[in-house]
Amino acid sequence: MSYSVAVVGLGAMGMGAALSCIKAKLDTYGIDLNPTLLEKLKQAGAKEVATNADGFADKLDAVLLLVVNANQVKSILFGENGLAKKLKAGTAVMVSSTISAQDAQEISQKLTELGLIMLDAPVSGGAAKAAQGEMTVMASGSAQAFEKLQPVLSAVAGKVYNIGAEIGLGATVKIIHQLLAGVHIAAGAEAMALAARAGIPLDLMYDVVTNAAGNSWMFENRMKHVVDGDYSPLSMVDIFVKDLGLVTDTAKSLRFPLPLASTAFNMFTSASNAGYGKEDDSAVIKIFDGITLPNISSPSKSTVK
């Protein structure tokens, strides 16, 4: 029996998830505003691709949303040409963007009123894990939502955590995870900046750390971009401004102090303010004055001031 899923947002994670759905032999539809990404997915075997779901919304069993923030999720589902009203009753909507628990609850309430089912299901693992169908999913929602989305979860995830029935729990677990991710990138940048200041070759420093106890997944992944001098955005500085903003908002609502997360948030905000918001999040290292960083454009080094 065929199963149809539309993936909305074909960025680094969304494209990987959509390709994984195709590999799992699901009838996969792609929605994005970027014609190049739509064409790539079409060539890979998507059933149909478009800038909206008008032509196929009524055929879908499930929708997977992998867009940047809550505003985009709300606009896609409930905006002027909103997708939600076009879906048949009982369609499952898997919201995998990093959003606040409150936004997740608001979205769920509106979907429920339209006879739709929501899984609050943020994801992690980066573009590589997404492409392999090995993302980590931290999800909350009804047993019905998990059951209805099982084919999608099997296609895109290596690990699925059922956090509970209450919408918002998945969002909260992801936000706490992002605290660590953001702090690890900021700490890695600080360490590499100190190495640069001390005259230690950054490729050597990177090699030492990735073979020693101070390593983290984020250090190994993101500081390689610094060593290569390549800040092509896989995940942008501005995404961590948003995510660490959600971390600090969550802490504020719980009256809970987060000294390290607050510092990391300020570092990413400074990087965005300095004009690096659309660069890879490893570009947070550029906030440090008086250091010389590798530059992709030439073997020589360029000074960041």
Secondary structure as UniProt FT lines:
FT   STRAND          4..8
FT   HELIX           12..23
FT   TURN            24..25
FT   STRAND          27..31
FT   HELIX           35..43
FT   TURN            44..45
FT   STRAND          48..50
FT   TURN            54..56
FT   HELIX           57..59
FT   STRAND          62..65
FT   HELIX           70..78
FT   TURN            80..81
FT   HELIX           84..86
FT   TURN            89..90
FT   STRAND          92..95
FT   HELIX           101..113
FT   TURN            114..115
FT   STRAND          117..120
FT   STRAND          123..124
FT   HELIX           126..131
FT   TURN            132..133
FT   STRAND          135..140
FT   HELIX           143..148
FT   HELIX           150..156
FT   STRAND          157..164
FT   TURN            167..168
FT   HELIX           169..198
FT   HELIX           202..210
FT   TURN            213..214
FT   HELIX           217..228
FT   HELIX           237..253
FT   TURN            254..255
FT   HELIX           259..271
FT   HELIX           272..276
FT   TURN            277..278
FT   HELIX           281..287
FT   STRAND          291..294
FT   TURN            296..297
FT   STRAND          301..304
//
